[in-house]
Amino acid sequence: MRLSALSIERPVLATVATLLLMLFGVLSFSRLPVREYPDITFPIVSVLTVYPSADAQLVETDITSVLEDALSGVEGLRTLRSTSREGLSTIGLEFALSRNLDAAANDVRDRVARVQHLLPQGIEAPLVMKEDSESDGIMWLAVISDRHSELDITDFAQRQLKDRLAPLPGVSSVVLDGERRYAMRIWLDPDRLASRLLTVQDVEDALRTQNVSMPTGRIESTQREFSVRMGGGLERPEQFNQLILAYRDGYPVRLQDVGLAEIAAEDERKLVRVNGKPAIGLGIMKQSKANTLETARAVKRTLPSLEALLPEGMQLVTAFDSSIYIERSLHEVYEAVALSVILVVLVVFLFLRSARATLIPTVAIPGSILGTFVLMQATGSSINTITLLGFVLAIGLVVDDAIVVVENVYRRIEQGLSPTEAALEGSREIGFAVISTTLTLAAVFFPIIFLPGIVGRLFSELGIAVAGSVLLSGFIALTLTPAMCARLLSRTVVAGSPSAGSALDSSAWLQWLTRRYRAALETALQWPSSVLLAALASLAVSGLLLWVLPSELAPLEDTGWFAIHVNTPEGSTLDYTDRYAKDTERTATRIPEMDSYYTVVARGWRPTQVTRAVTWVTLKDWSDRDRVQREIVEEVKPALSAIPGASVFALNPPPFNQEDSKTPVQLVVRGPAYDVLDKIMTQVRHDTVNHPALVNIESDLDLNKPELRVDINRDKAADLGIPVETIGRTLEVFLGGRKASMFMREGKEYPVIIQTQPHHRGTKSDIDRLHVRGTQGDLIPLSNLVSLSETVAPKQLNHYEKLRAATISAGVGPGSTLSQSVESLEQIIRTHLPPGASISYAGETKEFKESSGNLHFTFVLALLVVYLILAAQFESFRHPITVLVSVPPALAGALLALLLFRGTLNIYSEIGLMILIGLVTKNAILIVEFANQLRQDGRPTQVAIVEAAALRLRPIIMTTMSTILAALPLAMATGAGAAGRWHIGLVVINGLMLSTLLTLFLVPLIYTMLAELRWRGPVRQVKETDRPEVVALKPTQS
């Protein structure tokens, strides 16, 4: 080829071109972002609106529905979900991967602002956040102390720590968990209020009118000016206790006469513990499109400066860190890359038996890999576990083209040509095959550009890494490799020394193997039925296993941590839930591999859900334990499920860092009314009891939350001149507390909250103690105006795509896979689905369903693209068929390995199957291309194909072994992220082995059949006189 001839003529030019690739590759590598996966996190924007004291139904109609109507048309919207519960509306908007997060958030803010005037008065302004409001933090810090109160710890964390962490890159917000914020709590005694003819409203009015600090103007003279501020604000509890509320019989009635003012926590309905010790947690919430690894690293760099701020006796610890797994997983893949390089270089040396000859194909590794980093930077890719896995496989591929060239030059030197002549002739002869194999492998990844969603993003960066490496290796094989062959190879290097006849001598066994292969091939061509049966069997096995093998989105990884969730019945108290949370902590401490745990009791955001708790259990380092995470979780599940009175279960982290703490099986049922949905959920829960494929079945629809309903006698209230608002405020103070004003403490404002004392609001009869003032000034017992009745109300009301919905979720049962569990649950739901109701998918289930259909389409499209490219290269529509017959054996080998070793069809194994298409066609192309050349020289078809197969046996073995050894570290993977690597390695190695074995016989047979077209029986025996001499490599010394 002209390119090869130019490189041989000008070796410095070829060398400089490769060195420039490597130089710019190093520069690009230093600029590439490092993360666990490609950017596969969908942009998520959340809208939170607080409506104090409103029930779920009021929140749904007055806030959620109004905002949903405004937001449903936002550009790039993928999913719209909402939850309405007491006092809070939460709307989650998930956008397409291509949507810019900042632009999406701005669009959401604009649409919310347009309809804000339609929202009811008394709400807090809607809060738009660039994160999933339901997500758990990527990292949790905790402040613990035996010497400081929780109030002091919270205040320090709020003032000194939170404000320093929030501006860090990638951090969306920092939330405090278990916080005890300062508040001036005014505890009122209803009986003492009534004895002094005072009401709750009187106390609130006094606080609002007397606890005031405000600017009043300025005083100006001819030379000076003073601003005037009235300092009437109260700051200390004793000042509040001395506050005069009214005068009775000429004596002042002070606050301390009817209650008590003290500094206490604003809210105590949340608990946090680290290894059993009370703590205040700081959760690092990342932006939905931010890099988890870079965000965590930024936080860790800040920790020393934060620790220096801590008062004596206060300690800042890392309670939970999800980035540790990412760091270790990347480290493991880096080690796999290094080991692959060593193994590939070793196998090349064992075949070539010369350091100088081994150097030639070895140069292709850094040249092509480093050069690919330039392409990755140009396309916005990153260094991650997926692209690194691609490089592990590419290491075996990038030397293939160089090996083929070197082997062909070897053969020409053995035939008596000079090194320069051999390099020219050898590269010319093999150049078309190199181009064909390179383009074919690169073409496998072309259909990926049509893939949407997570799979498309995963495959695209992998495709860029592998295809880029292979294309550059083809360029190096046609430029630098011939130039180096002409300079480094010689008859001495090829012939070697007579003394090099050790046990590692590759010539003897290659000669023996070539002879045996030729004889076997001739027999197969005479009696092709056995080969055809084997091919048909591989095709049938592939089709059968594709249906039989279980499938899932991704295999369960050992991430080094898992979560234990506690759900107590609705109406449970904080103390009741905490008792169960402590049970889970005791279970965690009995795990030998446990390193630490972090517990949060009462999850959620304004208001907290006191019936929910979670314990994150961090395991010891992977090198310090013998059991994997899956085995540990399976061991604790029986102990957790045996806990009576609550739903307690352990969950492994979802794949690909999906910000979702729910179980993997999630199906959404949409219907016309909540009572219809509730009936469906009840029937489904009944039918799934003891189902082997489903565990921990939960529904987010609960219409039976215990509630006390207050009915107001409006006619009587109107007759007495008592506004309904006054009754509502009195009840609010009695039951939940009401913010009356603010007070200053160390330069910062905190709320003043009035509420009746706890022992005066423990039963329904305590409402008899409350009074309101009538128009005549007399006190009216509140019990005369209201009546209480026990009832039930919705805990929360959910929408999916604006329709009323209920999500039923479940875990995958022992011995089952995600596909089996989803199919089982969907079948059960459909048996109870009435007209007008429908099923959708959510969470991991949704990604699994979408990825399965997309991958099947892409696999077929890849085969079609490869066929068309081969047809264009061979100028024939028949020869591509010959090449592609090597694919079914590869699939059969890979799928059989998954079946035997209990693997699954998942994104990783399907990535391996896609790569196999390109890998196995390389060997077939070598045989077909050389056979075509021999036929052009006048050789009969049978003679040409036998000679081509025999002469290409050596490079086929070398390239196959280099690829298998490159993938070997993946198949032997352990530690963080090993499951995904194991699936790819298993698929590639076994598929390549079986395909190579059958390809050596099947390709010549199909080639002969298609060439003759009228084949009627046994092919003519190849005579000894037609058999060309095959010269094997002789041992050499460098």
Secondary structure, 3 states (H helix, E strand, C coil): CHHHHHHHHCHHHHHHHHHHHHHHHHHHHHHCCECCCCCCCCCEEEEEEECCCCCHHHHHHHHHHHHHHHHCCCCCEEEEEEEEECCEEEEEEEECCCCCHHHHHHHHHHHHHHHHHHCCCCCCCCEEECCCCCCCCCEEEEEEECCCCHHHHHHHHHHHHHHHHCCCCCEEEEEEECCCCEEEEEEECHHHHHHCCCCHHHHHHHHHHHCEEEEEEEEECCCCEEEEEEEECCCCHHHHHCCEEEEECCEEEEHHHHEEEEEEECCCCCEEEECCEECEEEEEEECCCCCHHHHHHHHHHHHHHHHCCCCCCEEEEEEEECHHHHHHHHHHHHHHHHHHHHHHHHHHHHHHCCHHHHHHHHCHHHHHHHHHHHHHHHCCCCECHHHHHHHHHHHHHHHHHHHHHHHHHHHHHHCCCCHHHHHHHHHHHHHHHHHHHHHHHHHCCHHHHHCCHHHHHHHHHHHHHHHHHHHHHHHHHHCHHHHHHHHHCCHHHHHCCCCCCCCCCHHHHHHHHHHHHHHHHHHHHHCCHHHHHHHHHHHHHHHHHHHHCCECCCCCCCCCEEEEEEECCCCCCHHHHHHHHHHHHHHHHCCCCEEEEEEEEEECCCCCEEEEEEEEEEECCHHHCCCCHHHHHHHHHHHHHCCCCCEEEEECCCHHHCCCCCCCEEEEEECCCHHHHHHHHHHHHHHCCCCCCEEEEEECCCCCEEEEEEEECHHHHHHCCCCHHHHHHHHHHHHCCEEEEEEEECCEEEEEEEEECHHHCCCHHHHHHCEEECCCCCEEEHHHCEEEEEEEECCEEEEECCEEEEEEEEEECCCCCHHHHHHHHHHHHHCCCCCCCEEEECHHHHHHHHHHHHHHHHHHHHHHHHHHHHHHHHCCCCHHHHHHCCHHHHHHHHHHHHHHCCCCECHHHHHHHHHHHHHHHHHHHHHHHHHHHHHHCCCCHHHHHHHHHHHCHHHHHHHHHHHHHHHHHHHCCCCCCHHHHHHHHHHHHHHHHHHHHHHHHHHHHHHHHHHHCCCCCCCCCCCHHHCCCCCCCCCCCC
